[in-house]
């Protein structure tokens, strides 16, 4: 009789010290630049590793609902230390993934991404205002500012 080894799962990255306002401003500026380059009215939220809002920006003519959604995406990404796309995909797959709908504070929409520095989650960015793939594009542009 052969046995199958248990699946290997990687543990989430540990939390680090909260990101600073200076770092949040750099990320925000790069994200805003990406959104503006495409004329996308967006709300962008950045939270620290304690899930507290550090900086928030809403472009003119951004739909009002995107304000709460961007914050929820950032909060989900930092609290679960994962990109919110993972939860969106799980919900879309149905089955057991639908149980995510019962989790309090869950934003299962692409556009929330943890901010990782030195292998530790120091915060997260959440973007809302356009298609979720475009929200994710703006979030990625913001994070790219850390690698400059």
VOPAGU-2260 file (C-alpha; in pm, 1 decimal, decimal comma):
REM VOPAGU-2260
SITE   aa  ch    i         X         Y         Z
SITE  UNK   A    0       0,0       0,0       0,0
SITE  UNK   A    1     137,9     336,2     -96,6
SITE  UNK   A    2      53,4     650,9      82,3
SITE  UNK   A    3      38,8     995,0     -60,0
SITE  UNK   A    4     240,5    1249,3     132,7
SITE  UNK   A    5      40,2    1536,0     276,0
SITE  UNK   A    6      24,7    1839,4      50,3
SITE  UNK   A    7     293,5    2093,4     113,9
SITE  UNK   A    8     163,1    2433,9     198,8
SITE  UNK   A    9     371,6    2736,4     254,2
SITE  UNK   A   10     298,6    2941,6     558,6
SITE  UNK   A   11     195,6    3302,5     505,5
SITE  UNK   A   12     468,9    3560,0     535,1
SITE  UNK   A   13     506,4    3705,1     885,3
SITE  UNK   A   14     388,6    4055,1     969,8
SITE  UNK   A   15     655,8    4320,2     995,9
SITE  UNK   A   16     669,6    4665,2    1145,6
SITE  UNK   A   17     405,7    4898,8    1001,8
SITE  UNK   A   18     511,5    5080,4     687,5
SITE  UNK   A   19     588,8    5448,0     723,5
SITE  UNK   A   20     392,9    5736,0     578,6
SITE  UNK   A   21     689,9    5814,1     352,0
SITE  UNK   A   22     679,7    5465,1     199,2
SITE  UNK   A   23     301,2    5482,8     166,6
SITE  UNK   A   24     331,6    5816,6     -16,2
SITE  UNK   A   25     579,3    5666,1    -265,7
SITE  UNK   A   26     347,3    5374,9    -335,1
SITE  UNK   A   27      47,3    5607,5    -363,1
SITE  UNK   A   28     223,9    5841,8    -605,5
SITE  UNK   A   29     316,9    5556,0    -838,7
SITE  UNK   A   30     -33,8    5408,5    -823,9
SITE  UNK   A   31    -193,2    5747,0    -892,1
SITE  UNK   A   32      41,2    5803,6   -1184,5
SITE  UNK   A   33     -62,9    5470,9   -1339,5
SITE  UNK   A   34    -433,0    5546,6   -1295,1
SITE  UNK   A   35    -394,4    5898,3   -1436,4
SITE  UNK   A   36    -200,5    5769,1   -1738,4
SITE  UNK   A   37    -508,5    5568,2   -1835,6
SITE  UNK   A   38    -762,9    5831,8   -1723,2
SITE  UNK   A   39    -906,4    5585,8   -1471,1
SITE  UNK   A   40   -1091,7    5749,2   -1180,4
SITE  UNK   A   41    -991,1    5537,9    -882,8
SITE  UNK   A   42    -989,1    5519,9    -507,5
SITE  UNK   A   43    -661,3    5398,7    -357,2
SITE  UNK   A   44    -615,2    5293,7       5,1
SITE  UNK   A   45    -295,8    5191,3     180,5
SITE  UNK   A   46    -302,9    5028,0     522,9
SITE  UNK   A   47     -16,9    4925,6     750,2
SITE  UNK   A   48      59,1    4584,5     901,1
SITE  UNK   A   49    -184,4    4654,9    1185,4
SITE  UNK   A   50    -467,1    4706,5     931,3
SITE  UNK   A   51    -491,6    5078,6    1002,1
SITE  UNK   A   52    -539,9    5323,4     716,8
SITE  UNK   A   53    -220,1    5517,1     643,3
SITE  UNK   A   54    -319,3    5709,0     331,4
SITE  UNK   A   55    -622,9    5730,6     106,0
SITE  UNK   A   56    -683,0    5910,9    -220,6
SITE  UNK   A   57    -991,2    5938,3    -440,6
SITE  UNK   A   58    -959,5    6087,9    -786,3
SITE  UNK   A   59   -1220,8    6329,9    -913,7
SITE  UNK   A   60   -1528,3    6153,8   -1055,9
SITE  UNK   A   61   -1448,2    5821,9    -889,4
SITE  UNK   A   62   -1766,6    5632,8    -813,0
SITE  UNK   A   63   -1844,8    5673,5    -445,5
SITE  UNK   A   64   -1877,6    5299,2    -380,6
SITE  UNK   A   65   -1511,3    5254,5    -471,9
SITE  UNK   A   66   -1401,0    5436,1    -158,6
SITE  UNK   A   67   -1524,5    5162,3      74,7
SITE  UNK   A   68   -1425,7    4887,0    -169,2
SITE  UNK   A   69   -1063,4    5004,9    -196,5
SITE  UNK   A   70   -1029,8    5011,4     181,9
SITE  UNK   A   71   -1192,1    4666,6     210,0
SITE  UNK   A   72    -950,5    4525,8     -49,8
SITE  UNK   A   73    -649,2    4664,7     139,0
SITE  UNK   A   74    -783,2    4533,2     470,6
SITE  UNK   A   75    -846,9    4187,3     324,3
SITE  UNK   A   76    -499,5    4171,3     170,7
SITE  UNK   A   77    -324,3    4262,5     495,9
SITE  UNK   A   78    -544,1    4059,1     730,5
SITE  UNK   A   79    -507,2    3741,5     524,1
SITE  UNK   A   80    -156,2    3823,8     392,1
SITE  UNK   A   81    -263,0    3735,3      38,2
SITE  UNK   A   82    -368,2    3910,4    -278,5
SITE  UNK   A   83    -745,7    3941,0    -298,0
SITE  UNK   A   84    -734,8    3779,2    -644,1
SITE  UNK   A   85    -692,6    3444,7    -464,5
SITE  UNK   A   86   -1029,6    3491,5    -297,1
SITE  UNK   A   87   -1195,8    3614,3    -616,6
SITE  UNK   A   88   -1076,6    3301,5    -797,7
SITE  UNK   A   89   -1196,0    3074,5    -515,5
SITE  UNK   A   90   -1542,1    3232,4    -522,7
SITE  UNK   A   91   -1560,5    3209,8    -901,4
SITE  UNK   A   92   -1473,9    2839,4    -886,6
SITE  UNK   A   93   -1781,0    2778,9    -669,8
SITE  UNK   A   94   -1806,6    2473,4    -449,8
SITE  UNK   A   95   -1614,8    2504,4    -125,4
SITE  UNK   A   96   -1487,7    2845,9    -235,0
SITE  UNK   A   97   -1832,6    2988,6    -178,9
SITE  UNK   A   98   -1782,4    2957,0     195,9
SITE  UNK   A   99   -1566,4    3269,2     170,0
SITE  UNK   A  100   -1889,3    3467,1     141,2
SITE  UNK   A  101   -1953,2    3396,5     510,0
SITE  UNK   A  102   -1623,0    3543,7     627,7
SITE  UNK   A  103   -1660,6    3885,3     790,0
SITE  UNK   A  104   -1475,3    4169,0     623,0
SITE  UNK   A  105   -1382,5    3965,9     315,0
SITE  UNK   A  106   -1341,1    4150,0     -14,8
SITE  UNK   A  107   -1314,0    3875,1    -275,2
SITE  UNK   A  108   -1231,1    4114,8    -558,6
SITE  UNK   A  109    -898,6    4154,4    -738,0
SITE  UNK   A  110    -715,1    4477,4    -657,2
SITE  UNK   A  111    -587,5    4423,8    -302,9
SITE  UNK   A  112    -222,1    4324,9    -260,3
SITE  UNK   A  113       2,3    4289,4      46,0
SITE  UNK   A  114     304,6    4517,1      66,5
SITE  UNK   A  115     605,6    4298,0     140,4
SITE  UNK   A  116     941,8    4436,1     250,7
SITE  UNK   A  117    1225,3    4208,2     357,9
SITE  UNK   A  118    1000,3    3902,2     347,0
SITE  UNK   A  119     747,7    4056,9     587,1
SITE  UNK   A  120     400,0    4199,6     529,3
SITE  UNK   A  121     422,3    4565,9     627,6
SITE  UNK   A  122      88,3    4674,0     481,8
SITE  UNK   A  123    -137,5    4644,2     178,6
SITE  UNK   A  124    -277,2    4849,0    -106,9
SITE  UNK   A  125    -635,8    4835,2    -225,8
SITE  UNK   A  126    -759,4    4991,4    -548,1
SITE  UNK   A  127   -1112,5    5025,4    -684,2
SITE  UNK   A  128   -1282,5    5218,3    -959,5
SITE  UNK   A  129   -1250,6    5025,8   -1283,2
SITE  UNK   A  130   -1246,6    4656,7   -1379,0
SITE  UNK   A  131   -1078,1    4446,4   -1112,7
SITE  UNK   A  132    -792,5    4364,7   -1353,1
SITE  UNK   A  133    -733,3    4737,8   -1399,5
SITE  UNK   A  134    -751,5    4790,2   -1024,2
SITE  UNK   A  135    -481,6    4522,7    -987,3
SITE  UNK   A  136    -269,8    4691,2   -1255,7
SITE  UNK   A  137    -272,2    5016,7   -1058,8
SITE  UNK   A  138    -190,9    4834,3    -733,8
SITE  UNK   A  139     102,7    4659,5    -903,4
SITE  UNK   A  140     233,4    4991,5   -1033,3
SITE  UNK   A  141     223,0    5127,4    -681,1
SITE  UNK   A  142     417,5    4831,3    -546,1
SITE  UNK   A  143     675,1    4866,6    -824,4
SITE  UNK   A  144     779,0    5195,8    -660,7
SITE  UNK   A  145     939,1    4990,0    -383,2
SITE  UNK   A  146    1173,1    4821,6    -631,2
SITE  UNK   A  147    1315,1    5143,6    -775,8
